[in-house]
Amino acid sequence: MLQFPWLLTGVVIVEAMFNYKGFGLALVEAAENNDINLLMACSLASVAVVLITQLISDIGYVYLNPRIRVK
C-alpha cells in the first residue's frame, strides 16, 4: 500500500512508451495538448487514491501491530 504512489509514476512511463490506453497515457496527452482541466482532474484523482491507500495502510497497521494503541 505504501508503494502505490510509485506505481502511479511507473504507469505514466510504461503507458507512454508502449502506447497503452490508460491513466498514464491520458496524463501525457493532456500535457501535450495543454488540457489543464484534464491534468487537474487526473492529479486530483491520483491524490485521492494515494490518500485513501495511505489511510487504509495506517489503519491496517494499527490492527496488525498489537504494540500500537489508539487513544
Secondary structure, 3 states (H helix, E strand, C coil): CCCHHHHHHHHHHHHHHHCCCCHHHHHHHHHHCCCHHHHHHHHHHHHHHHHHHHHHHHHHHHHHCCCCCCC
